[in-house]
Amino acid sequence: MKFIFLFIIMLSLNTSLWAAECKTAIDFSKKCTLTLNEVHPTQFVVGMVSINLKKIKLAEKFKERTLKKYLKKKWAPSVIGPDGYYYITDRHHLTRSIYEAKIPLKNKIIYTKVSADLREKSFDEFYKYMKDNKFVYLKKTGQEERDIEDLPKHISYLENDRFRSLSWIVREKGGYDKVDVLFLEFLWADYLYRMGVRIKDEIISDEVINISIKYVALEDASDLPGFIPATFN
């Protein structure tokens, strides 16, 4: 019994040291864990439809004791800013789902791999780097682009964008492929808005979804990543 107790203490210490090392001597090839308070978003909005489904999935995985394995597989890329925060460039919906999920606070973490450490840079240099690499998405569908300086400071502050939800629904129904492009669903959401799609009700209607599925198969969308030609024509 004494041996088991000592083993648990050593394991806890090793985990703490590993996490601390990640924040001081960065190893770009390794994953490390972050609390949600250490994370800064690189977009203003999310689609709450997928989040409301995903948070239930996360709670189930916690009960099944598979949450840690799942989160480790779904790690988020990040850039460390001049303020020392980790600016995630993907996995915003997963991170918000973790925040919303009915799981213990100590389990509300994300795994990350750091792609760049810009703690020694000015904010002007940091913002330029993020924009040049297209690591930020600065608008809500149908609205003007906002200032990068106004990005939310916490994942819980992200607003709901129903067009982002619509885009996700269309992709889930096979309207376009999931490809490795940052902010993919936002690109398609913006396309649907430009095509004249409008969401009048709080709940996205089947009529809106069906017309959107037809629009994503048009030649007008052929330049977008993940385009599937004439799937539904």
ABEGO torsion letter per residue (X at the ends): XAAAAAAAAAAAAAAAAAAAAAAABBBAABBBBBBAAABBBABABBBAAAAAAAAAAAAAAAAAGAAAAAAAAABBBBBBBAAGBBBBABGAAAAAAAAABBBBAAABBBBBBBABBAAABBAAAAAAAAAAAGABBABBBGBBBBBAAABBABAAABBBBAAAAAAAAAAAAGABBBBBBBGAAAAAAAAAAAAGBBBABABBBAAAAAAAAAAAABAAAAABBGBBBGAAX
